[in-house]
Amino acid sequence: MAKLSIKVIVAGRTYPLMVDETEKENVESAAEDINRRIKHLQDNYAVKDVQDLLAMAALQIAAKPATGNTSNPKIDLSAQTNALRELLEELNK
């Protein structure tokens, strides 16, 4: 499987990633989902710290049942989890 170099923006930061061709759409959808959740949290709660917002978004995604309702049924939960893991690792550097 061919690897692609992509860049995703999450919480205003750009992250370069290497993904399989088949994962590209899922990773980009996951980044969009995270950004939507962060925006929703910012608009509805008095949380301003980006790491707190990312953690809260990660909890929402992880707590959602794998077969439950999603805003985009194409989003693969494992791709979201991998994208979140990579983002959190990058934040902790």
ZIZIZI-V18331 format. One record per helix or strand of 2 or more residues. SS is the DSSP state (helix for helix, strand for strand). FROM is the first residue (numbers start at 1). LEN is the number of residues. Records with the same first field share a line. If there is no record, write none. Layout:
SS: FROM-LEN / FROM-LEN
This chain:
strand: 3-8 / 13-8
helix: 21-24 / 50-14 / 77-15
